[in-house]
Amino acid sequence: MEFNLFEQFILLLLSFIANLLSALSGGGAGLIQLPVLIFLGLPFPVALATHKVASVALGVGATLRHLKSSKLERRFALFILAFGLPGVVLGANIILLIPEAVAQISLGFLTMGLGIYSRYQRELGQNYEPSHRDRRGMLIGGLVLFAIGFLNGSLTSGTGLFVTLWLVGWFGLDYTRAVAYTLILVGLFWNGSGALTLGLQGQIHWNWLPALLLGSLAGGYLGTHLGLAKGNRLVKTAFEICAITMGFSLVLKAF
């Protein structure tokens, strides 16, 4: 295909904005970036595969920034990967079997609910208070992460927000720490697995990837930097705004 410079600039700008917001709030890049790719003419499976590949750069950008001030626990990170990755691969393999409109409406209302719930829980995620780390708590937490991973692989839009709130609400993380896990593990590893699975199944629009990758990388780094610099209150507010706005957009898009 012909390399269109103006098209690349638009993709770069939109990717940067989407991933900046995603890095600050802990998810939601797909709710901006994926519809743009579809609007610009890509079929849904191709747009999804292309978005998945590009979104890996969000995890790279966040990882580069967190290397300077990482608070991640290695064993807990491996636990998130162990339960989430199988769900991602399973979801990516059966995506075409899911009625898209029904799934988007359900996901939209659920995403809005996450934002509203967080808004009315004013102290939620403001302090690091680990909980549910016993065997039963970890098993329940892991099964929910598997389910979110399935959604990530099959629907892609907004599931990082689910991971962020689940880490806050169930495991007692503060928002800044939860977003760090989400951006690195979901952005880099979950999305990487989904990208590989979808890439093996269908076509990736390679001509658009340079702009999308650069925008994701820069947006991920800057958004992570702002979150670390400004603290939990800003991250919580960004999460709530993104969850409510993007959930509403999903519902509208389904209609």
C-alpha positions in Angstrom: 0.0 0.0 0.0 1.1 3.6 -0.6 2.8 5.3 2.4 0.7 8.3 3.2 2.6 10.9 5.4 -0.5 12.8 6.5 -2.2 9.5 7.5 0.8 8.5 9.5 0.8 11.8 11.3 -2.9 11.4 12.3 -2.3 7.9 13.5 0.8 9.0 15.5 -1.2 11.8 17.2 -4.2 9.7 18.0 -2.1 6.8 19.3 -0.1 9.2 21.5 -3.2 10.7 23.0 -4.9 7.3 23.5 -1.9 5.7 25.2 -1.1 8.8 27.3 -4.6 8.6 28.8 -4.3 4.8 29.1 -0.9 5.0 30.9 -2.3 7.6 33.3 -5.5 5.7 34.1 -4.4 2.1 33.8 -6.2 1.1 30.6 -8.6 2.1 27.9 -6.3 2.8 24.9 -8.2 0.3 22.8 -11.4 2.3 23.2 -9.9 5.2 21.3 -7.3 3.5 19.0 -9.3 0.5 17.8 -12.4 2.5 16.6 -10.1 4.9 14.8 -8.5 2.0 12.9 -11.9 0.7 11.9 -13.1 4.2 11.0 -10.1 4.5 8.7 -11.1 1.5 6.8 -9.6 -1.7 8.4 -11.9 -4.7 8.8 -12.4 -5.6 12.5 -10.1 -8.6 12.7 -7.3 -6.7 10.9 -7.8 -3.6 13.1 -7.8 -5.7 16.3 -4.6 -7.5 15.3 -2.9 -4.2 14.3 -4.0 -2.5 17.5 -2.7 -5.5 19.6 0.7 -5.3 18.1 0.9 -1.5 18.6 -0.4 -1.6 22.1 2.7 -3.7 23.1 4.7 -0.5 22.8 2.5 1.0 25.6 3.9 -1.6 27.9 7.4 -1.0 26.7 7.1 2.8 27.3 5.7 2.2 30.8 8.4 -0.4 31.6 11.2 2.0 30.6 9.8 4.6 33.0 9.1 2.2 35.9 12.7 0.8 35.7 13.7 4.0 37.6 11.2 3.6 40.4 9.8 0.1 40.4 7.7 -1.2 43.3 6.6 -4.4 41.7 6.8 -7.7 43.5 8.2 -10.4 41.2 6.1 -13.3 42.6 2.9 -11.3 42.4 3.7 -10.2 38.8 4.3 -13.9 37.8 0.9 -14.8 39.4 -0.9 -12.2 37.3 0.8 -13.6 34.2 0.1 -17.2 35.1 -3.6 -16.7 35.4 -4.1 -14.0 32.8 -2.2 -15.2 29.8 -4.2 -18.5 29.2 -7.3 -16.4 29.2 -5.9 -14.0 26.7 -4.9 -16.8 24.3 -8.3 -18.5 24.7 -10.2 -15.3 24.1 -8.1 -14.4 21.0 -8.7 -17.8 19.5 -12.5 -17.6 19.8 -13.1 -13.9 19.2 -15.1 -14.5 16.0 -17.7 -16.6 17.9 -18.8 -13.8 20.2 -21.7 -11.5 19.1 -19.9 -8.2 18.9 -22.8 -5.8 19.7 -24.0 -7.7 22.8 -20.5 -8.0 24.1 -19.8 -4.3 23.5 -23.0 -3.2 25.3 -22.3 -5.4 28.3 -18.7 -4.3 28.4 -19.7 -0.7 28.1 -22.1 -0.7 31.1 -19.7 -2.7 33.2 -16.9 -0.2 32.4 -19.1 2.7 33.3 -19.9 0.9 36.5 -16.3 0.6 37.5 -15.7 4.3 37.1 -18.9 5.2 39.1 -18.0 2.7 41.9 -14.5 4.2 42.2 -15.9 7.7 42.2 -18.1 7.0 45.2 -15.3 5.2 47.1 -13.2 8.2 47.8 -10.4 6.5 49.7 -10.2 3.5 47.3 -6.7 2.9 46.1 -5.1 5.8 48.0 -3.0 3.6 50.3 -1.2 0.3 49.8 -2.9 -2.3 52.1 -2.3 -5.8 50.7 -5.3 -8.2 51.2 -6.6 -11.6 50.1 -3.1 -13.0 49.9 -4.1 -16.4 51.4 -4.6 -19.4 49.2 -8.4 -18.9 48.8 -8.0 -15.2 48.1 -5.3 -15.8 45.5 -7.4 -18.5 43.8 -10.4 -16.3 43.5 -8.3 -13.4 42.4 -6.5 -15.5 39.8 -9.8 -16.8 38.4 -11.1 -13.3 37.9 -7.8 -12.3 36.2 -8.3 -15.3 33.9 -11.7 -14.0 33.0 -10.4 -10.5 32.4 -7.6 -12.0 30.3 -10.3 -13.8 28.2 -12.0 -10.4 27.6 -8.6 -8.8 26.8 -8.0 -11.4 24.1 -11.5 -11.4 22.7 -12.7 -7.8 23.0 -9.5 -5.8 23.8 -11.3 -2.6 24.6 -10.9 -1.3 28.1 -10.0 -4.5 29.9 -6.9 -2.9 31.4 -9.3 -0.8 33.5 -10.8 -4.0 34.9 -7.3 -5.3 35.9 -6.5 -2.0 37.6 -9.6 -1.9 39.7 -9.5 -5.6 40.6 -5.9 -5.2 41.8 -7.0 -2.2 43.9 -10.3 -3.6 45.2 -9.4 -7.2 45.8 -5.7 -7.2 46.4 -5.5 -3.9 48.2 -3.0 -2.1 45.9 -3.0 1.7 45.6 -3.8 3.1 42.2 -0.3 4.0 41.2 1.0 0.6 42.0 -2.0 -1.2 40.3 -1.5 0.9 37.2 2.2 -0.1 37.1 1.2 -3.8 37.1 -1.5 -3.2 34.5 0.7 -1.3 32.1 3.7 -3.6 32.2 2.0 -7.0 32.5 -1.2 -6.3 30.5 0.4 -3.9 28.0 3.6 -5.9 27.4 2.7 -9.6 28.0 -1.0 -10.0 27.7 -1.3 -7.8 24.6 1.9 -9.4 23.2 0.3 -12.8 23.5 -2.9 -11.6 22.0 -1.0 -9.9 19.1 0.9 -13.1 18.4 -2.3 -15.2 18.4 -4.2 -12.8 16.2 -1.2 -12.3 14.0 -1.0 -16.0 13.3 -4.7 -16.1 12.5 -5.1 -13.0 10.3 -3.5 -10.1 8.6 -1.7 -7.2 10.3 -1.7 -3.8 8.6 2.1 -3.3 8.7 2.1 0.1 6.9 0.3 1.8 9.9 2.4 0.2 12.6 5.4 2.6 12.7 3.2 5.6 13.6 1.1 3.5 16.1 4.1 2.0 17.8 5.9 5.4 18.2 2.7 7.0 19.5 2.1 4.2 22.0 5.7 4.2 23.2 5.8 8.0 23.7 2.3 8.2 25.2 3.0 5.2 27.5 6.2 6.8 28.9 4.8 10.2 29.4 1.6 9.0 31.0 3.5 6.8 33.4 5.8 9.7 34.3 2.8 11.9 35.1 1.2 9.2 37.2 4.3 8.6 39.2 4.9 12.4 39.6 1.4 13.4 40.6 0.4 10.4 42.8 -2.7 8.3 43.5 -5.3 11.1 43.5 -4.7 12.1 39.9 -4.4 8.5 38.8 -7.8 7.7 40.5 -9.5 10.7 38.9 -8.1 9.8 35.4 -9.2 6.2 35.9 -12.8 7.3 36.7 -13.0 9.8 33.8 -11.7 7.2 31.3 -13.9 4.4 32.6 -17.1 6.4 32.5 -16.4 8.1 29.2 -15.1 5.0 27.4 -17.9 2.8 28.8 -20.4 5.2 27.4 -18.7 5.3 24.1 -18.7 1.5 23.9 -22.5 1.5 24.4 -23.0 4.2 21.7 -20.7 2.3 19.3 -22.8 -0.9 19.7 -25.9 1.0 18.6 
